[in-house]
Amino acid sequence: MRCNPPSAQHAALQAFDTRSRHCFAALTGLHLNRTQWQQAGRGFAQAGLGLRQAVVDAPAAYLASRGGVASACQQLDAGFDSAALSETAEVRQALVLLNAQLAQPLSGSAALAKRQGELCDLLDDASWRRQLSCSTPVAKAFLLSETQVGARAFLAAVPRERGRMDPAAFVAELRLRLGIPEATDDVWCPRCDSVLDAYSHHAGVCSVGGERTLHHNAVRDLVCSWATRAGLQPEKEKPNLLLPQRPEDSHLARKRPADIFIPCLEGTPSALDFAITGPQRMESLPQAAAEAVSAAAAYAAVKASHHDTAAVCTVQGVKFIPMVAETTGAWDKGAARVLRLIAAATAAREGGDCAALTATMFQELSVCIRGFRARATLRRRAELHVAARNDPVRSAELVLESSGL
Protein backbone atom coordinates (compact mmCIF):
# COMPACT_ATOMS: atom_id res chain seq x y z
CA MET A 1 0.00 0.00 0.00
CA ARG A 2 2.87 2.37 0.75
CA CYS A 3 4.82 1.66 -2.42
CA ASN A 4 2.08 1.70 -5.05
CA PRO A 5 -0.13 4.64 -6.06
CA PRO A 6 -3.58 4.32 -4.42
CA SER A 7 -5.38 4.88 -7.72
CA ALA A 8 -3.66 1.81 -9.18
CA GLN A 9 -4.89 -0.49 -6.41
CA HIS A 10 -8.23 1.09 -5.52
CA ALA A 11 -10.27 -2.04 -6.31
CA ALA A 12 -8.00 -4.27 -4.22
CA LEU A 13 -8.04 -1.84 -1.28
CA GLN A 14 -11.81 -1.56 -1.47
CA ALA A 15 -12.13 -5.35 -1.49
CA PHE A 16 -9.91 -5.55 1.60
CA ASP A 17 -12.06 -2.97 3.42
CA THR A 18 -15.22 -4.83 2.46
CA ARG A 19 -13.85 -8.06 3.88
CA SER A 20 -12.80 -6.28 7.08
CA ARG A 21 -16.29 -4.87 7.41
CA HIS A 22 -17.87 -8.29 6.87
CA CYS A 23 -15.48 -9.81 9.41
CA PHE A 24 -16.43 -7.20 12.02
CA ALA A 25 -20.12 -7.88 11.38
CA ALA A 26 -19.59 -11.64 11.69
CA LEU A 27 -17.71 -11.28 15.00
CA THR A 28 -20.03 -8.75 16.66
CA GLY A 29 -23.35 -9.03 14.86
CA LEU A 30 -23.16 -5.28 14.23
CA HIS A 31 -23.80 -4.10 10.68
CA LEU A 32 -22.60 -0.51 10.49
CA ASN A 33 -23.82 2.25 8.24
CA ARG A 34 -21.40 4.57 6.47
CA THR A 35 -21.09 7.06 9.36
CA GLN A 36 -20.61 4.34 11.96
CA TRP A 37 -17.99 2.55 9.85
CA GLN A 38 -16.09 5.80 9.36
CA GLN A 39 -16.15 6.33 13.13
CA ALA A 40 -14.92 2.78 13.73
CA GLY A 41 -11.97 3.56 11.46
CA ARG A 42 -10.75 6.43 13.63
CA GLY A 43 -8.41 6.07 16.58
CA PHE A 44 -9.53 5.49 20.17
CA ALA A 45 -8.95 9.14 21.09
CA GLN A 46 -11.61 10.22 18.58
CA ALA A 47 -14.29 7.76 19.67
CA GLY A 48 -13.25 5.13 17.12
CA LEU A 49 -12.18 1.49 17.28
CA GLY A 50 -8.89 1.80 15.41
CA LEU A 51 -10.15 -0.29 12.47
CA ARG A 52 -8.11 1.55 9.86
CA GLN A 53 -9.56 1.61 6.35
CA ALA A 54 -7.17 0.95 3.50
CA VAL A 55 -8.98 3.12 0.94
CA VAL A 56 -8.97 6.10 3.32
CA ASP A 57 -5.37 5.73 4.49
CA ALA A 58 -3.76 4.68 1.21
CA PRO A 59 -3.08 8.23 -0.10
CA ALA A 60 -1.47 9.18 3.23
CA ALA A 61 0.65 6.02 3.25
CA TYR A 62 1.82 6.52 -0.33
CA LEU A 63 2.66 10.22 0.04
CA ALA A 64 4.50 9.67 3.33
CA SER A 65 6.49 6.84 1.77
CA ARG A 66 7.44 8.81 -1.33
CA GLY A 67 8.42 11.84 0.73
CA GLY A 68 10.23 9.77 3.34
CA VAL A 69 12.64 8.15 0.89
CA ALA A 70 13.32 11.26 -1.21
CA SER A 71 16.56 12.12 0.58
CA ALA A 72 17.83 8.53 0.27
CA CYS A 73 16.99 8.56 -3.44
CA GLN A 74 19.03 11.72 -3.87
CA GLN A 75 22.00 10.13 -2.12
CA LEU A 76 21.82 7.12 -4.43
CA ASP A 77 21.20 9.10 -7.61
CA ALA A 78 22.75 12.55 -8.01
CA GLY A 79 20.33 13.24 -10.85
CA PHE A 80 17.23 12.64 -8.73
CA ASP A 81 15.17 15.85 -8.40
CA SER A 82 13.27 15.77 -5.10
CA ALA A 83 11.84 19.23 -5.76
CA ALA A 84 9.95 17.92 -8.79
CA LEU A 85 8.51 14.97 -6.86
CA SER A 86 5.29 16.78 -6.00
CA GLU A 87 4.60 17.35 -9.70
CA THR A 88 4.64 13.70 -10.72
CA ALA A 89 1.29 12.30 -11.87
CA GLU A 90 1.14 9.62 -9.17
CA VAL A 91 1.81 12.09 -6.35
CA ARG A 92 -0.70 14.59 -7.70
CA GLN A 93 -3.39 11.92 -7.95
CA ALA A 94 -2.71 10.75 -4.40
CA LEU A 95 -2.79 14.35 -3.18
CA VAL A 96 -6.21 14.90 -4.78
CA LEU A 97 -7.54 11.81 -2.97
CA LEU A 98 -6.05 12.96 0.34
CA ASN A 99 -7.29 16.55 0.10
CA ALA A 100 -10.80 15.36 -0.75
CA GLN A 101 -11.03 14.09 2.83
CA LEU A 102 -9.36 17.03 4.62
CA ALA A 103 -10.93 20.23 5.88
CA GLN A 104 -7.85 22.24 4.84
CA PRO A 105 -6.07 20.96 1.69
CA LEU A 106 -2.31 20.45 1.77
CA SER A 107 0.20 21.39 -0.87
CA GLY A 108 2.24 18.62 -2.44
CA SER A 109 5.44 19.63 -0.66
CA ALA A 110 3.65 19.87 2.70
CA ALA A 111 2.10 16.41 2.33
CA LEU A 112 5.40 14.82 1.27
CA ALA A 113 7.15 16.32 4.31
CA LYS A 114 4.79 14.63 6.80
CA ARG A 115 4.91 11.15 8.26
CA GLN A 116 2.04 8.75 7.68
CA GLY A 117 0.86 9.06 11.28
CA GLU A 118 0.62 12.83 10.96
CA LEU A 119 -1.40 12.60 7.76
CA CYS A 120 -3.71 9.98 9.28
CA ASP A 121 -4.22 12.23 12.31
CA LEU A 122 -5.37 14.98 9.94
CA LEU A 123 -7.78 12.53 8.29
CA ASP A 124 -9.15 11.45 11.66
CA ASP A 125 -9.55 15.04 12.79
CA ALA A 126 -11.48 15.96 9.64
CA SER A 127 -13.75 12.92 10.00
CA TRP A 128 -14.26 13.71 13.70
CA ARG A 129 -15.26 17.31 13.03
CA ARG A 130 -17.67 16.28 10.29
CA GLN A 131 -19.42 13.84 12.61
CA LEU A 132 -19.68 16.35 15.44
CA SER A 133 -21.08 19.02 13.12
CA CYS A 134 -24.09 16.88 12.19
CA SER A 135 -24.75 15.26 15.60
CA THR A 136 -27.49 16.06 18.11
CA PRO A 137 -26.49 17.57 21.49
CA VAL A 138 -26.92 14.19 23.21
CA ALA A 139 -24.87 12.43 20.53
CA LYS A 140 -22.15 15.09 20.85
CA ALA A 141 -22.07 14.67 24.63
CA PHE A 142 -21.55 10.92 24.28
CA LEU A 143 -19.01 11.26 21.47
CA LEU A 144 -16.93 13.68 23.54
CA SER A 145 -17.21 11.45 26.59
CA GLU A 146 -16.08 8.44 24.54
CA THR A 147 -12.82 10.22 23.67
CA GLN A 148 -11.64 10.16 27.28
CA VAL A 149 -9.07 7.69 28.62
CA GLY A 150 -11.49 6.09 31.06
CA ALA A 151 -14.14 5.58 28.38
CA ARG A 152 -11.92 3.94 25.79
CA ALA A 153 -9.82 1.89 28.22
CA PHE A 154 -12.10 -1.18 28.02
CA LEU A 155 -11.02 -1.64 24.40
CA ALA A 156 -7.41 -2.24 25.50
CA ALA A 157 -8.16 -4.41 28.55
CA VAL A 158 -6.77 -7.94 28.62
CA PRO A 159 -9.92 -10.11 28.85
CA ARG A 160 -9.18 -11.91 32.12
CA GLU A 161 -10.12 -11.37 35.76
CA ARG A 162 -11.11 -7.72 36.26
CA GLY A 163 -10.46 -6.92 32.62
CA ARG A 164 -12.96 -9.43 31.27
CA MET A 165 -16.36 -8.46 29.86
CA ASP A 166 -19.11 -10.84 28.87
CA PRO A 167 -19.38 -10.93 25.06
CA ALA A 168 -22.95 -9.60 25.12
CA ALA A 169 -21.91 -6.70 27.37
CA PHE A 170 -18.90 -5.91 25.19
CA VAL A 171 -21.06 -5.77 22.06
CA ALA A 172 -23.61 -3.60 23.88
CA GLU A 173 -20.85 -1.13 24.69
CA LEU A 174 -19.65 -1.14 21.08
CA ARG A 175 -23.21 -0.18 20.12
CA LEU A 176 -23.15 2.70 22.59
CA ARG A 177 -19.73 3.91 21.44
CA LEU A 178 -20.69 3.84 17.76
CA GLY A 179 -24.14 5.33 18.29
CA ILE A 180 -26.07 2.27 17.11
CA PRO A 181 -29.65 2.32 18.42
CA GLU A 182 -31.02 -0.66 20.34
CA ALA A 183 -34.55 -0.06 19.04
CA THR A 184 -36.45 1.98 16.48
CA ASP A 185 -38.42 4.02 19.01
CA ASP A 186 -38.29 5.29 22.57
CA VAL A 187 -40.41 3.26 25.01
CA TRP A 188 -41.28 3.36 28.68
CA CYS A 189 -38.63 1.83 30.90
CA PRO A 190 -40.00 -1.47 32.28
CA ARG A 191 -38.60 -0.62 35.73
CA CYS A 192 -39.50 3.03 36.24
CA ASP A 193 -41.71 5.81 34.87
CA SER A 194 -38.99 7.29 32.67
CA VAL A 195 -38.43 6.96 28.94
CA LEU A 196 -36.03 4.28 27.78
CA ASP A 197 -34.56 5.94 24.70
CA ALA A 198 -33.73 4.01 21.54
CA TYR A 199 -30.02 4.10 22.43
CA SER A 200 -30.63 2.87 26.00
CA HIS A 201 -28.81 5.84 27.53
CA HIS A 202 -31.39 5.84 30.32
CA ALA A 203 -30.43 2.32 31.42
CA GLY A 204 -27.10 3.58 32.71
CA VAL A 205 -28.73 5.96 35.20
CA CYS A 206 -32.05 4.24 35.97
CA SER A 207 -32.67 4.47 39.72
CA VAL A 208 -35.01 1.47 40.01
CA GLY A 209 -33.93 -2.11 40.47
CA GLY A 210 -30.98 -1.66 42.81
CA GLU A 211 -28.44 -1.68 39.99
CA ARG A 212 -27.25 1.86 40.60
CA THR A 213 -26.26 0.99 44.17
CA LEU A 214 -24.50 -2.19 43.07
CA HIS A 215 -22.76 -0.21 40.33
CA HIS A 216 -21.60 2.43 42.81
CA ASN A 217 -20.37 -0.14 45.31
CA ALA A 218 -18.46 -2.13 42.70
CA VAL A 219 -16.55 0.97 41.58
CA ARG A 220 -15.90 1.98 45.20
CA ASP A 221 -14.59 -1.48 46.08
CA LEU A 222 -12.33 -1.58 43.03
CA VAL A 223 -10.71 1.77 43.86
CA CYS A 224 -10.42 0.72 47.50
CA SER A 225 -8.51 -2.41 46.48
CA TRP A 226 -6.04 -0.28 44.53
CA ALA A 227 -5.65 2.12 47.45
CA THR A 228 -4.94 -0.88 49.69
CA ARG A 229 -2.25 -2.08 47.27
CA ALA A 230 -0.78 1.42 47.42
CA GLY A 231 -0.50 1.20 51.21
CA LEU A 232 -2.82 4.19 51.73
CA GLN A 233 -4.83 2.38 54.46
CA PRO A 234 -8.27 3.17 53.01
CA GLU A 235 -11.43 2.63 55.02
CA LYS A 236 -14.82 2.16 53.40
CA GLU A 237 -17.85 4.05 54.74
CA LYS A 238 -15.94 5.37 57.77
CA PRO A 239 -18.37 6.33 60.58
CA ASN A 240 -18.05 9.38 62.85
CA LEU A 241 -15.85 11.19 60.36
CA LEU A 242 -17.60 14.50 61.05
CA LEU A 243 -17.93 15.41 64.73
CA PRO A 244 -20.61 17.82 66.01
CA GLN A 245 -19.14 21.20 66.95
CA ARG A 246 -22.38 22.45 68.57
CA PRO A 247 -25.45 20.75 70.05
CA GLU A 248 -27.48 21.59 66.93
CA ASP A 249 -24.86 19.79 64.78
CA SER A 250 -25.75 16.35 66.12
CA HIS A 251 -26.89 15.26 62.64
CA LEU A 252 -23.28 15.44 61.43
CA ALA A 253 -22.41 12.28 63.33
CA ARG A 254 -24.82 10.35 61.11
CA LYS A 255 -23.34 11.62 57.85
CA ARG A 256 -20.84 9.50 55.96
CA PRO A 257 -19.30 11.72 53.30
CA ALA A 258 -16.56 9.19 52.58
CA ASP A 259 -17.27 6.14 50.48
CA ILE A 260 -13.53 5.71 50.98
CA PHE A 261 -11.58 7.54 53.68
CA ILE A 262 -7.82 7.84 53.17
CA PRO A 263 -5.97 9.06 56.29
CA CYS A 264 -3.33 10.88 54.26
CA LEU A 265 -3.51 11.72 50.57
CA GLU A 266 -1.06 14.44 49.55
CA GLY A 267 -0.67 15.25 53.23
CA THR A 268 -4.39 15.63 53.98
CA PRO A 269 -7.11 13.29 55.30
CA SER A 270 -9.39 12.78 52.30
CA ALA A 271 -12.97 11.64 51.83
CA LEU A 272 -13.63 10.13 48.40
CA ASP A 273 -17.32 10.20 47.46
CA PHE A 274 -18.25 8.18 44.36
CA ALA A 275 -21.05 8.71 41.87
CA ILE A 276 -21.85 7.80 38.27
CA THR A 277 -23.86 10.08 36.02
CA GLY A 278 -24.84 10.21 32.37
CA PRO A 279 -23.49 12.61 29.73
CA GLN A 280 -27.12 13.19 28.72
CA ARG A 281 -28.10 14.95 32.01
CA MET A 282 -30.36 17.81 30.94
CA GLU A 283 -28.91 20.15 33.59
CA SER A 284 -25.48 20.07 31.95
CA LEU A 285 -26.24 18.95 28.38
CA PRO A 286 -25.25 22.23 26.66
CA GLN A 287 -21.84 22.12 28.36
CA ALA A 288 -21.41 18.36 27.82
CA ALA A 289 -22.10 18.81 24.09
CA ALA A 290 -19.25 21.33 23.92
CA GLU A 291 -16.64 19.93 26.32
CA ALA A 292 -15.89 16.39 27.44
CA VAL A 293 -16.86 15.24 30.97
CA SER A 294 -18.82 18.42 31.67
CA ALA A 295 -21.65 16.28 33.04
CA ALA A 296 -19.28 14.64 35.52
CA ALA A 297 -17.80 18.01 36.50
CA ALA A 298 -21.26 19.51 37.04
CA TYR A 299 -22.35 16.59 39.19
CA ALA A 300 -19.14 16.77 41.19
CA ALA A 301 -19.98 20.39 41.98
CA VAL A 302 -23.48 19.34 43.06
CA LYS A 303 -22.07 16.73 45.44
CA ALA A 304 -19.64 19.21 46.94
CA SER A 305 -22.33 21.83 47.56
CA HIS A 306 -25.09 19.45 48.73
CA HIS A 307 -25.70 20.23 52.42
CA ASP A 308 -22.38 22.14 52.30
CA THR A 309 -20.58 18.80 52.52
CA ALA A 310 -17.26 20.06 51.16
CA ALA A 311 -17.27 23.13 53.41
CA VAL A 312 -18.18 21.11 56.53
CA CYS A 313 -15.39 18.62 55.77
CA THR A 314 -12.88 21.44 55.29
CA VAL A 315 -13.75 22.94 58.67
CA GLN A 316 -12.97 19.60 60.29
CA GLY A 317 -9.68 19.15 58.45
CA VAL A 318 -10.89 16.66 55.85
CA LYS A 319 -10.64 17.21 52.10
CA PHE A 320 -13.86 16.21 50.35
CA ILE A 321 -13.19 14.82 46.85
CA PRO A 322 -16.13 13.97 44.57
CA MET A 323 -15.17 10.96 42.45
CA VAL A 324 -17.63 11.23 39.59
CA ALA A 325 -17.56 9.12 36.44
CA GLU A 326 -19.86 9.12 33.46
CA THR A 327 -21.62 5.97 32.28
CA THR A 328 -19.02 5.66 29.51
CA GLY A 329 -16.26 5.27 32.09
CA ALA A 330 -14.94 8.82 31.60
CA TRP A 331 -13.91 10.50 34.88
CA ASP A 332 -14.14 14.09 36.06
CA LYS A 333 -10.69 15.69 35.88
CA GLY A 334 -10.31 15.95 39.65
CA ALA A 335 -11.26 12.31 40.12
CA ALA A 336 -8.93 11.18 37.33
CA ARG A 337 -6.08 12.99 39.04
CA VAL A 338 -6.75 11.12 42.31
CA LEU A 339 -6.85 7.80 40.48
CA ARG A 340 -3.46 8.55 38.93
CA LEU A 341 -2.07 9.39 42.38
CA ILE A 342 -3.26 6.02 43.69
CA ALA A 343 -1.76 4.20 40.69
CA ALA A 344 1.54 6.04 41.15
CA ALA A 345 1.63 5.12 44.85
CA THR A 346 0.95 1.49 43.91
CA ALA A 347 3.80 1.53 41.40
CA ALA A 348 6.19 3.04 43.95
CA ARG A 349 5.28 0.49 46.60
CA GLU A 350 5.39 -2.56 44.31
CA GLY A 351 8.28 -1.42 42.14
CA GLY A 352 6.05 -1.56 39.07
CA ASP A 353 5.79 0.57 35.96
CA CYS A 354 3.65 3.61 36.75
CA ALA A 355 2.26 4.05 33.23
CA ALA A 356 1.37 0.37 32.94
CA LEU A 357 -0.35 0.25 36.33
CA THR A 358 -2.25 3.46 35.61
CA ALA A 359 -3.46 1.97 32.33
CA THR A 360 -4.50 -1.23 34.09
CA MET A 361 -6.45 0.68 36.74
CA PHE A 362 -8.38 2.68 34.14
CA GLN A 363 -9.03 -0.49 32.13
CA GLU A 364 -10.46 -2.31 35.15
CA LEU A 365 -12.64 0.68 36.06
CA SER A 366 -13.80 1.06 32.47
CA VAL A 367 -14.77 -2.61 32.29
CA CYS A 368 -16.56 -2.34 35.64
CA ILE A 369 -18.53 0.82 34.80
CA ARG A 370 -19.40 -0.13 31.24
CA GLY A 371 -20.16 -3.72 32.17
CA PHE A 372 -22.82 -2.63 34.66
CA ARG A 373 -24.32 -0.20 32.14
CA ALA A 374 -24.44 -2.90 29.47
CA ARG A 375 -26.11 -5.42 31.78
CA ALA A 376 -28.70 -2.83 32.80
CA THR A 377 -29.46 -2.27 29.12
CA LEU A 378 -29.69 -5.98 28.32
CA ARG A 379 -32.00 -6.64 31.29
CA ARG A 380 -34.43 -3.90 30.28
CA ARG A 381 -34.48 -4.92 26.65
CA ALA A 382 -35.08 -8.55 27.66
CA GLU A 383 -37.90 -7.52 30.01
CA LEU A 384 -39.53 -5.50 27.24
CA HIS A 385 -39.29 -8.49 24.91
CA VAL A 386 -40.87 -10.84 27.45
CA ALA A 387 -43.62 -8.32 28.20
CA ALA A 388 -44.38 -7.97 24.50
CA ARG A 389 -44.58 -11.76 24.08
CA ASN A 390 -47.03 -12.00 26.99
CA ASP A 391 -49.18 -9.16 25.63
CA PRO A 392 -51.26 -10.37 22.65
CA VAL A 393 -51.98 -6.83 21.47
CA ARG A 394 -48.33 -5.82 21.55
CA SER A 395 -47.34 -9.09 19.87
CA ALA A 396 -49.69 -8.31 17.00
CA GLU A 397 -48.20 -4.82 16.73
CA LEU A 398 -44.70 -6.30 16.54
CA VAL A 399 -45.78 -8.67 13.75
CA LEU A 400 -47.23 -5.75 11.79
CA GLU A 401 -44.08 -3.67 12.35
CA SER A 402 -41.81 -6.50 11.21
CA SER A 403 -43.97 -6.90 8.09
CA GLY A 404 -43.69 -3.21 7.30
CA LEU A 405 -47.47 -2.73 7.61
N, C-alpha and C positions, 0 to 999 in steps of 0.2 A: 504493500500500500504506500510505503514511503518512497519507493524508487520509481514507481510508474505514475504517469499523469492520471488524475482521477477520472477524467473524461474517457480515457481509454479502457477503464475497467468498471465503469458505472454499473453495468448489468450484473457483473459478478459481486460487486459490493452490495448492491440492492438485494441480490439473492441471499447473501450472508446475513444481512439485517432481517430479512423475512424469516429465515430459519431461526435466528436468535429470538425473534418475537414469538414464533410458534413454540419454541422450547420453553420460554417464560410462561406462556399460556398453559402448556402441558404440565409444568411443574406446580403452578399456583392456582390454576383454574381461572385466572384473571385475563380477560380479553380487553386490551387497552385501546382506547380511541387515539386519534393522532396527537391530541394535546397531552394525554396521559403518557403516551410512549415517548414523546419528546421530553417530558419531565423525568421519566425513568432514565433517560440517557444522560442527564446532568449528574454532576457530582453530589456527594452527600451534603455539602455545605450549601447547596441551592435546592434542597428538598428533593433531590433525585435519588436514584439507586445505583448510579455508577455504571449503568449498562450502556457503554459507549456505542455509538452508531457509526458504522464504517462510512456510509455515504456522507454523513455530516462532517466527520473528522478527516476524511481523506484529503481535501484541499489543504487543510492545516498541516497534515503530516507531510505531504509532498513539498509544500513551500518551505517548511522548516528544514527538511532534508536537503533540498537544493541549496538553500542559503547556508546551511551548516557546513557543507563540504566545499563551498566556493573557495575558501582560502587554501585548502589542501589541493584543490584542482590547480590553483595558480602556482603553487609550489612545484607541482609535477609537470605543468605545461606553461612555459613562459609566455606562450601566445594566448593563453586563456584570458578572456575579457570578462571579469566578474561584474563590471559596471553594466554590461549589456545583457546580463542574465535576466533582468526583469522584463526585457523586451521580447524574450523568446515566446513563441506561440503557446507552448505548454504551460509556462509560468503565467502568462496572461489569462489563459483559460481557467487555470486553477484559482487565480486571484478573483476572477468574476464570480466563480462559485462560492468562494469564501465571503466576499463582500455582500453577496445576496443575503447572507444570514446575519450580518453585523449591523448594528445601529449606526456606527460611524465607519465608513469604508476606509481601508488602508491603501497606501501606495504600494507599488511593487517592492521598492527598496525597504520600506518599513516592515512588510510582511516577511521578506526574506531574512531580515535581521533578527526575527523573534524565534524562540524555541517553540516546539510543538505544544508544550504545556501552556505557554503564554497565549498562543492562538486559540487553544481549546477553552481557556478561561474566558477569553473574549466571546467565544461562541456561547458558552454557558450563560454568561452575563446577559447577552442579548436575548437569549431564549427565556431567561428568568424574568427580565423586565417586560417582555411581551406577555407572559402569563399573568404577571401581577396587574398589568394595565387593563386586562379584560376580566378580572376576577371580582366577585362580590366581596363586601367587607369581611364577612365570616370566612370566606375562602382565603382572603389575604391574611387574616389573623392566623389561620392554621398553617398556611404556607410559611409565614415568617417564623412561627413557632417551630416548625419542622426543620428549620435551618440550624437550630441550636445544637450544641454538643450533646446535651442530655437527651434530646429527641431522636437524634440519628444514631446514638450509641448502640441501640439494640441490633442494628444491622451488622456491626462488627463483633458482636459477642460470640465467644466460643460456645456452642450449644451443649453445655454440660453444667450440672449443678445449678448455681444461681444464674447462669447465663442461658439456660435452656428455656425455650418457649414451645408450647404445644403448637403443632403445625397449623391448626385452625386459628389459634390466636395470632400467630405470625402473619398469616394471610389476611386476617381482619385488620391488622395494623398496616399492612401494605395498602389495603383499600383506603384506609384513612389517610395515609401519607400521599397517595396519588389522587385523592379526591374522587374515588369511585363510590357512587351511592350504593347503599344496601337495599334500597327499595325505590319504587317509582314515585311514591307520595309520602308525605308526612302522615303519621297516625298518632293515636293516643298511646302513651306509654302504658304497657300492661300492668305496671307496678305503682304508678302515681297518676296525678291529674294533669301532668305536663305533656307537651307534644314531643313525640319521638321523631325527630327529623329524619329525612331520607338517608342522611349520612351517619346517623346514630351518634352524633355529637353529644346528645343529651345523656346517653347511657353512661358516659364517663363521669357525670356529676349528679346522677339521679340519687336522691336522698332516701329512697324507700328500698327496703330489702336487706339492709345491714351491710351492703357491699362497701359503702363509703367508709364505714368504720374499719372494716377489715383491711381495706386498701391503705388507709391512714396508718394503721398499726403495723402493717407489713413493711411500709417504707421506714417508719420509726425504728422498728427492730433491726432492719438492715443497716441503717446508719449507726445505730447503737453498737452493732457487732464490729463495725469498722473502728468506731471510737475506742472500743475495748482493745482491739488489736493495736491501736496507737498508744495504749497505756494512759488514756485520758481519764480513766475511772468514771465513766458515765453512769448515771442513775436514771432509770425510767420513772416517769410520773412521780417525782420526788415530792413528798408531802411537807407541809409546814415550811415551804420555801419563803413565803412572805409572812412576816410577823406583824400583828396589830401594833400600831404605834399609839393609838388612842382607843378608849372603850368602844367608840362607834365604828372602829375598823375591824371588829371581830370577824366580819365576813371574809377578810383577807386570808385567814387561816385555812379556809375551805378551798381557796383558789389554787389551781395547779397550772401555772403558766408554762411549766417545762415538761414537754413530752420527753425530752432528754435534758438532764442537768449535768453540766460539765464543770467541776470545781474550779478549773483554771484553763481558760482558752485565751491565748494572747494576754495572759496576766490578769484576767478578769473572770469571776464566776459567771457562767453563761447559761441562759435558759433557751433551749431550741424548741420552737413550737411549730409543728408540721401541719401543712394543709395542701390540698390538691384542688386546683380550680381549672376551669375551661377557658381557652382563648376566646370563646364565643360569648363570654359574660357581657350582657348589654351595657352594664355600667362603665365598662372600659373598652368597648368594641372599637370606637373611633381611634383610640390610641393603639390598640392591639393590631389594627389594620395598617398602621403606619410604622410601628416599631416593635420588634420581637420582644416577647415576654412582658409586654405592658400589662397584660391581665394578671400575671403573677405579681408584678410590682405593685399594682393597685390593691390586690388582695393582701399583700404583705403590709401595706400601709393601714388597711382596715384592721388587721389583727393587732397592730401596734397601738392603734388609737382606741380600740374597743375597751371600754371601762378603764381607759388610761393605763392599760397593762404595762406598756413600755415605761411610762413615767413612774409608775409605782415601783417597778423593778429597779429602776435607776436609783430611786431614793434609798432603796435598801441594799444598794451595792451589787446588784445583779444586772447583767446586760441581757436584755430581751432580744432574741434574734428570730424573726419569722422565717421559717424554712418552707417557702411556697414553691410548688412545682405545678406546671400545667399538665393536662391529661396526655400530652404528647411525650412527657418526660423532660421537657425544658424547664430549667430552674431560674428563679429570680436571681439577679446578679449577686445580691448579698448572700443568698443561700449557696450559690455555686462557689463563692469564695470560701465559705466555711467548709464545704465538702473538700475543696482542694487542700485546705489546711489540715484536715483530718487525714487525707491520703498522704500528704507530705510527712506528717508525724508517724504514720504507719511505716512509710519507707525508711525513715530515719531509725526507727526502733528495730525493724526487721532486716535492715541492710539491703532493702530492695530498690528497684528502679522507680523513682518518683513518677515519671511520666507513665510508665506501664501500670503502676498501681492506681494512679488517678484514672486512667482509661478504664481499667477493670471496674473500679467503683461506679463510674458513670454508666458502664454497660449493665452492671447488675441492677442499678436503680432504674435504668430505662426499661429493662426486661420486666422488672417488678411492676412499675407504673403502667406500662403499656399492656402487660399481660392481664392485669385486673380490668383495665378498660375494655379490652377485647372480650374477656369472658362476660362482662356485664352486657355488652352488645349481643353476643351470641345467645345468652339466656333470654333476653327480651325478644329477639327475633324468633327463637324457638317457641316461646310462650305465645307469641302472636300467631305462629303457624298452627300450633295445637288448638288455640281458641277458634281459628278460622275453620279448622277441620270439624270441630264439634258444633259449629254454628251452620245449620243448613243454608240459611240465607246468604251468609258470607261465602260459603263454599260455592254457591251458585254464581255469586259475583266474581269470584276468582276464576271460575271456568269461563265466564263471558269475557273477562279481561284477557285471559290467556289466548282466547280465540280471536281477539281483536274486535269484539262486538260491543 
